[in-house]
Amino acid sequence: MVTAASHAPGVVTTVGPQFFPAGPGHPAVALAEVYPVGSPQDQSTTNLINSLRDTVIPAALHGQHLQVLVGGTTAIGNDVAAQLSSKLPLFVGMVVALSFILLLLVFRSLAIPATAAVMNLLSAAAAFGVITAVFQWGWLKSLVGVTNTGPVSPFIPILMFAVLFGLTTDYQVFLVSRIQEEWISRRDNAMAVRTGQAVTGRIITAAAAIMTVVFFSFTFTTDRTIKMIGLGMAAAVVADALLVRTVLVPAVMHMLGKTNWRLPAVLDRVLPRLDLEGGDGEATGASVTAETDFSKVSGT
């Protein structure tokens, strides 16, 4: 078995096997070490692990009843990465679906939560693109003190996506809630979008500037993982504040017009109602109605 592994492509040398005799409750174990040509982060090392498991070891067993496992730090890392990668689409889908439902309930619209989902994915993609370019491809790595390039740890996209989606959704709610107030008051979509963007634009930009400074400060640490998270989060916030939330979202809402505020009657009857203003809107509406009726009476 060890001889077959030593002749596998991508193997420098093998050491062992070292035998451990059987004891109470466990069989005898033989441990051998295989040293690959590349580093643990190289694709060739991953290919070697897969080749040993799928081709070399089964061919060397020849039907023998032995249990041969390929372990070690690198193999465990590859297995964890494969498991997380297989679950990532499900995780992303659940986060997007839950945020879509929440925005659907808040704004009573299909277009607004759909737009928010796409725009939030763009912001997350910007973050993942930046950390891949810097930490994996080595672009401008000296600016953040990156010495060694390598693959991105699989848990980082999952952690970043959850935080970024919540942060960008918060910006979306802040922007669109102000636009919705103008829409309810004027029933003019173009004016509502312009007014809402003008009122909230500076606040969103200021909040994003603060978050960018906080996240970018993480890049001054020596820990590679913290650097990666800080740079990715800072890049996502900058892209979201300067491009997505202040340019793309208003542009899409201008383009959609009244479609922004449409909801099928079936859903409108079934879905519960959430009031961001805590009932103030209804009180204000009643007050306006009363004033209007009084003016009519006075006029007559």
N, C-alpha and C positions, 0 to 999 in steps of 0.2 A: 504493500500500500504506500509506504513512504517512498520507495523507489519510483513508483509510478508518478507520485506527486513531484518528485525531484526532476523528472523529465518533462513536466508540463510546461508549455510555453509561458513565459513571464515569471519563472521561478529562478532565483539566484542560487539558493542552497536550502537544504533541509537539515534539521538537527533532531536527533532522537531515532527511534522512540524511547521514551522513559516509561518503565513499567511500574504499576502500582498494584500490588496483589489484592485479591478479593478479600472482603471482610464481611462481618455480619450486616446483612441488609443491602450489600452492593457488590456488583461483579468486579472482576479485574479490569483495570483501565490502562491503556497505553497512550501516552501523550507525545506528539511530535510537533515540531515547529517548522513552518514553511515561510521563507523570506522572499517577498516579491521583488521584482526589478524596480517598480515605481514606489512612490510614497503612498501613505494611506489615502491621500486625497485624489490620487490619479485614477483615471477611468480604467487604466490597465489593471489596477489592483482589484477593482470591482469585477472586471471581466474574469480575472483569475479565480476569485471566490466562486463566481457562478459556474465557471468551467470545472472546478474541482467537485462541486456539488452535483452537477448535472451530467458530467461526462467522465472525468478521470476516475472518481471513486466508484461509481457503478460499474465501470468497465473492469476495474481492478478487483472487485469483489468476486466476480464470476459465480454468483449465486450463493456465496457463503453467508451464513447467518450471523453477520456482524453488524453492529450499529456504529457507523462512522459519522462523526459530526465535525463540521468546520466552524470553529468558534474564534474567540479572540476579540480584542477591542474593535478592530476594523470591521470584522464580520458582523458584530453586534450593531455597530453604527449603521452599516448598510441595511440590516434587517429593520432597524427602527425607522430609518429614512423611507424604506419601501412601504412600511405600514402607515406612516404618516402621510405619505404621498397618495396612497390609495384612498385615505379618508378625507383628504383635503377638498375634493369636489363636493362631498356631502356636507362638510363643515361650511364651506362658502355658500352653498345653496340654502342651508338652514338660516344662516345669518341674513342673507339677502331676503329670503322669504319672510322672516319675522319683522325685519325693518319695513318691508313693503306693506305688510298687514297693519303695522302701527301707523304708518303715514296714511294709509287708506282710511283708517278710522278717524284720524285727526282732521284731514283735509277733505274727506268725502269726494275723492277723485281717484281715477285710475292713472291718468297721465302723470300727475305729480310724483307719486311713489315710483312709477316706472322710470321717470327721468332721474330721480334721486338714486335709484339702484345703479343705473348705468354710469352716472357721474361719480358715484362713490367707488365703483370698480376702476374707473380711470385714475382716480387719485391713488388707490392702492397699487395699481399697475406702475404708476410713476415711482412709487417707493421701491417696489421690487426691482424695477429696471435700474435704479441708481445703485442699490446695494450689489446687484449682480455685476454691473459695469466696474464698480470700484473694487469690491472684495474678491470677485471671481476672475474678472478680466484684467484688473490692474489699472484701469483708467484713472488718472489723477490720484493715485493711491497715496502719494507723498503728502497731499494736502491734509489728509486726516490721520497721517502717521501709520499707514498700513505697510507692514514689512513683507508679509507672506500672503500670497493669494491662494485661494482654494474654494471649494464649493460652499454654498450657503447652508448653514445648519437647518435641518428640516423643520424644527419647531419654531424658528424665527418667523417665517411667513404666517403661520397660524396665529402666533401671538400678536404680530403687527396688524394682521387683517382685522382681528376682533376690535382692537383699540382704535384703529383708523376708521373703521366703519362707524363706530359709535361717535367719534369726534366729528367726522364729516356729516353724519346725519344730524347732529346737533346744529351745525352751521346751516344745513338745509332747512331745518325747522325754523330757525331764527329768521332766515331770509323770507321763506315762503309765507310764514304766518303774518308778516308785515304786508306782503303783497296781497294776501287774502283779505286783510282788513280793508285795504283800498278797493279791492274788487267788490266786496259786499257793500261798501259805501257808494262807489261810482258806477259799478257795472261796466267799466271800461278796462279791458284787459291790458292794453298798451300803456295807459296811464298808470294802472296799478303796478305793473312791472317796473316802470321807470321810477315811480315814487318809492316803492319798496326797496329797490336797489340803491337809490340815492340815500335813503334813511339808514339802511343797515350796512352799506358798503364800508364806511369808515370803521364801524365797530367790528365787523368781521375781520378787516385788515389789521386792526390794532390787536385783536385777540390772537390772530394767526401769527403776528410778529412776536408776541410774547411766547407763544408755544414753540415757535421756531428757535428762538434763543435758548429756551429750556432744553429742547431736544438736542440741538446742535452741541450744547455743552457736554453731552454724554460722549462726544467723539474725542474729548481730551483725556479720557481714561486710557489705560493700557490694555484693558480687556477687549478682545476682538468682538465678542458677542454684543457687549454694551455699545461699542462703537457702531456696529452694524445697525442695531435698533435705533440709536440716536440719529444717525445720518438718514436712514430710511424714513423715519417719522418726520424729521425736519423737511426733507424733500417733498413728502406727501402734503404736508401742511402748506408749504409755499405754492405748490402746484394747485392745490385746492383753492387757496385764497386768491391767487393772482390770475388764475385761468378758469378753473371749473366753476366756482361759485359766483364770480363777478362777471364772467363773460359767457360761458357755455350755457349755464342754467337760465339766465335771463334771455339769451338768444333763442333757446328752445321754447321757452314760455311765450315769447313774442310770436314765434312761428306757429305754435299750436293755437293761440288765441283762446276762444271760449271753450275749446276742448279741454283746457286745463281743469275746468271746474265741472265737468260732466261726470255723472255717476249713473249707471243703469238703475231704473226705478226698483227693480227686484232687490239689488244690493242695498239701495237706500232704505228700504223697508226692513231688511233683515239685520243690517249692521247696527251695533250700538253707537250711540253718539258720545263723543268726547269733546269737552269744552275747555280749550286752553285758557280762557279768560275767567273760568270759575263762575260762570253765570252772569258776568258783568255785561256780556253782549246782549243778553235777553233784557236785562234791566234798561240798558241804553236804548234798545229798540222800542221798548214800551214807552220810555220817556219821550222819544222823538214822535211816536204816534200820538201821544197825548197832546204834545205841543202843536202838532199839525191840526188835530181836530179842533183844538181851542182857537187856533188862528182862523179856521174856517167859520167857526161860530161867530167870532168877533167881526169877521168880514161881512157876514150876513147882517 
